[in-house]
Amino acid sequence: MSLSQSQDVSCTKCRFFDDHVAKPSAEDGLCRFNPPVTQPSPDAHGLWPVVSGMDWCGHFSMDPSKPN
């Protein structure tokens, strides 16, 4: 079975998912796998990618502290 066919694969179950406090939606979070993306102006802060909790990618790594 491939990852895409597994119901246990989603960003909310990944060790790199951060369900940050200032989230726009209850199912959105931040992916902490890669560093923040830089912004065009020097005084702007870098941004972590916002992902849906039901998304998943090839960097998925099950977080053992989160329930299946």
C-alpha positions in Angstrom: 0.0 0.0 0.0 1.3 3.4 -0.9 1.3 6.4 1.5 -1.4 8.1 -0.6 -3.7 5.1 0.1 -3.2 5.0 3.8 -5.7 6.8 6.1 -3.0 7.2 8.7 -1.1 9.8 6.5 -2.0 13.4 7.1 -0.1 16.6 8.1 -1.9 16.5 11.5 -0.2 13.2 12.2 3.3 14.2 11.1 6.1 15.1 13.5 6.7 18.3 11.5 3.2 19.7 11.7 2.7 22.7 14.1 -1.0 23.6 14.9 0.0 27.2 15.6 -2.1 29.4 17.8 -2.8 32.2 15.2 -4.1 29.8 12.6 -6.7 30.9 10.0 -8.7 27.7 10.2 -9.0 24.9 12.7 -7.5 22.4 10.2 -4.6 24.6 9.1 -1.1 24.4 10.5 2.5 25.1 9.8 4.9 22.6 8.2 8.2 22.8 10.1 10.2 20.4 7.8 11.9 23.1 5.8 13.1 26.5 7.0 10.8 29.5 6.6 10.5 31.0 3.2 12.2 34.4 2.9 10.2 37.5 1.9 11.2 40.1 -0.7 11.9 43.0 1.6 14.7 42.8 4.2 12.5 44.0 7.1 9.8 41.2 6.5 9.8 38.0 8.5 10.2 34.6 6.9 7.1 32.5 6.7 6.6 28.8 7.4 4.4 27.1 4.8 0.7 26.9 5.8 -0.8 23.4 5.2 -4.2 21.8 5.6 -4.3 19.2 8.2 -5.5 16.6 5.7 -2.5 17.3 3.3 0.6 15.1 3.3 3.9 15.1 1.4 6.9 12.9 0.7 8.5 14.1 3.9 5.8 12.6 6.1 7.1 11.1 9.3 4.6 9.7 11.8 4.7 11.5 15.1 4.5 8.8 17.8 3.0 11.2 20.4 -0.1 11.8 18.2 -2.9 9.3 18.1 -3.6 7.3 14.9 
